[in-house]
Amino acid sequence: PFSVYLGWITVATIANVTTLLDHLDWSGWGIGPESWTVIMLTVAVVLAAASAKMRADVLYLLVRVWAFAGIAVKFPAVPAVAQPAWAATGAVALLALWSLWRNHTRRKPLLPA
């Protein structure tokens, strides 16, 4: 449960910061909203990769897969957002599979051979 909760806190933090910046009419330093979405997705994937390398926490990664797929489904008419969101979904899904494999191969036998 902690992994799922932490995953949603991470996703919610990114969403809440985005909402706050929008509320403050932040100009984005001249970078368009679609480009910022791609930047934030990239940062989120990099953080997911770091998490996969350090902790191999599959549930934490699956929360991100769900969130990225949700972004892609919500914005199908905006290819500049939907396509990177699907790419992020696939990348983190692969990280989750790799983490699952890592966890499986690291397990020590319950009884010595």
N, C-alpha and C positions, 0 to 999 in steps of 0.2 A: 504493500500500500504506500509506503514512503516514496518509492521510486515514481509511482504514478502521480502522487501529489506534487513531488518536486518537479516533475516534467510539466505539469499544468501551471505551477508557479512560474516556471521559466517562460512558458508561452504567454501567460497572462501579463508578466512583467513587460515583455516586448510589446504586446498589444496596448497596454496601459500607457507606456511611454509614447507610443505612436499617437494615441488619442490625446494625450496632454500636449504634445507638440502641435497637433492639428488645432486644438482649442486655443493655443497661444499664437496661432497664425504664423508659425515658423516658416520661413521662406525656403528652407532646405538648402541654403547656400547655393541657390541657383540650380540645384539638381531636382529633376522632376520626381513626382511621387512614384511612378513605375520603377524608375531607377533606384530610388530608396528602398522599394520593396525587394528588388533583386539584391541590393547590398545587405539588407537585413536577413534575407534568406541565406545568403552566402555566409554571413557571420554565424547564423544559427546552425548551419551545416558544419562549419569549422568547429564550433563548440560541441556539437554532437560527436564529431570525430575524436575530439580530445576526450570526451566522456567515454566513448567506446574504447579508446586505447587505455585509459586509466582504470575504468571500473567495469567495462563490458556489461553494463546494466541494460538488458534487453527491454524491460518495461519502460524505462525512461526514454529510450529511443523510439519505442512504438508510439508514445504520446506525441512525439514530434512528427512521426509519419502521419498520424491522424490529423494533426493541426495543419501540416503542409498540404495534405490532400483536401482538407476543408477550404483552404485558401484557393486552391486550383478550381474546385467545384464552384466556389462562390463567384469567381471572376472568369468564366469561360469566354466571355466576349472581349476580354483584354489579354491578348496573346502575350504581351510583354510581362504580364503577371502570371498567367496560368501556366505557360510553358516552363518558366523557372521554378514555379511551385511544384509542378509534376517532376521536374528534374531533382529538386530537393527531396521530394517524397521518395523517389527511387534511390537516391544516394543514401539517405538515412535508413531505408529498408535494407539495403545491402550492408550497412554498418550493423544493423540489428542482427542480420543473419550471421555476419562475421563474429559478433559478440556471442551469439548462441553457440556457434562452433567452438570459439575459444573457451567458453564456460564448460562445454562438454569435454573437450580434450584436456582441460586442467584438472578435472575431478580426480581425486585420489580414490582408489578402490576402498570399499568399506572394510574388507578383510585383506590382510597381506596374502600374496600369492605363494 
